[in-house]
Amino acid sequence: MKAISVGEGYGRVNLIGEHLDYNGGCVLPLQIKNSIICELSENPEIECISIVSDKYHKKLSIEKLEKRGDWADFIIGSCLFFGKKYSIVIKKLSFNIRSHLPLGIGLSSSAAITISTLKALGNYYKKDMSDDELINLAYDIENNFVGVGGGIMDQFVSVLGNQNQALFLNTLNRSYELIDIFEDYNFLIIDSNTERILSNSEFNQKKELCLSASKKMNLNNLCEKEIISKEDIEILSDEEFKVCKHVVEENIRVKKAVQFLKDDNPDEFGKLMTESHLSLSKYYGVSTNELNKLVSLSNSFGALGSKLTGAGFGGAVVTLVKNDKVEELKKLILENYNKAKFV
């Protein structure tokens, strides 16, 4: 079957600002070249939709647009929510998903697959969605159908980012700025080759801790705080204090990092990345031994800084390293952690 509509959604690497997009904070992601492509074709032989992916070789025949509890939910949810938005009954369509983006390692494959599917549907049904509509619809699908309670960052950078500029986003008011990245340095993404599926992880539990801490301190969002007072510490549980400490200090780190990016100061930017990782490991509790090892190897080699990227619980790290040292670093990583992959 010939594709008659195509959509593409890009992944991202978050340079700093983890777990802030659902806490009203600031984030600094960078869109990457790796993308997911959705090819849509008509199929009169099926009643509802069919899905095939180059990552999962089984063809799925979907009879009803209902949640299944697997990767296909991003496509099913896209069809369901798009259909509701435009009062369209979506049927007799085949979706062919081609991914150049590693899945489940913290590079926002979920937002990329949702954006690509929505773009393909928009092209097919001739619905000209604005960037804001596309971002909001993709966010709605991921939170209210798939059930992973993230923020707006991934959808935002997939639609409005580019590969030469980091996107500084205030997730509370959605103001954003694109900032040129360092010319002589590379943000190298190292995959630990330990997959994680967010909906099955502690991700939503961490979010609940943030919400309960906010409530105790009479805040709408944790990022309203710039310092945690003694009075705050007294009313928070140990777990609530730990997530608060990370969130409040990480938000400050992002704002400093933006200035270092503008000032072309990679050394100080790198230090903040490593500080971010230590906080994610010690306080937010989302790192793993494998991620810690990759950060340690990179920094001992002479990278300016390293951190896990994305939600954690496995996945990838991002490392700031001089362009002419990239291949040397890759060699060292493979000698000491042979299952690593590079994105």
Stockholm file with secondary structure:
# STOCKHOLM 1.0

chainA/1-343         MKAISVGEGYGRVNLIGEHLDYNGGCVLPLQIKNSIICELSENPEIECISIVSDKYHKKLSIEKLEKRGDWADFIIGSCLFFGKKYSIVIKKLSFNIRSHLPLGIGLSSSAAITISTLKALGNYYKKDMSDDELINLAYDIENNFVGVGGGIMDQFVSVLGNQNQALFLNTLNRSYELIDIFEDYNFLIIDSNTERILSNSEFNQKKELCLSASKKMNLNNLCEKEIISKEDIEILSDEEFKVCKHVVEENIRVKKAVQFLKDDNPDEFGKLMTESHLSLSKYYGVSTNELNKLVSLSNSFGALGSKLTGAGFGGAVVTLVKNDKVEELKKLILENYNKAKFV
#=GR chainA/1-343 SS CCCCEEEEEEEEEECSCTTCTTTTCEECEEEEEEEEEEEEEECTTCSSEEEEESSSCSCEEESSSCCCSSTTHHHHHHHHHHHHHHTCCCCSEEEEEEECSCSSSSSCHHHHHHHHHHHHHHHHTTCCCCHHHHHHHHHHHIIIIICCCCCSHHHHHHHHCCSSEEEEEETTTCCEEEEECCSSEEEEEEECSCCCCGGGSSHHHHHHHHHHHHHHTTCSSGGGCSSCCHHHHHHSCHHHHHHHHHHHHHHHHHHHHHHHHHTTCHHHHHHHHHHHHHHIIIIICCCCHHHHHHHHHHHHHTCSEEEEESSCSSSEEEEEEEGGGHHHHHHHHHHHCTTCEEC
#=GC SS_cons         CCCCEEEEEEEEEECSCTTCTTTTCEECEEEEEEEEEEEEEECTTCSSEEEEESSSCSCEEESSSCCCSSTTHHHHHHHHHHHHHHTCCCCSEEEEEEECSCSSSSSCHHHHHHHHHHHHHHHHTTCCCCHHHHHHHHHHHIIIIICCCCCSHHHHHHHHCCSSEEEEEETTTCCEEEEECCSSEEEEEEECSCCCCGGGSSHHHHHHHHHHHHHHTTCSSGGGCSSCCHHHHHHSCHHHHHHHHHHHHHHHHHHHHHHHHHTTCHHHHHHHHHHHHHHIIIIICCCCHHHHHHHHHHHHHTCSEEEEESSCSSSEEEEEEEGGGHHHHHHHHHHHCTTCEEC
//
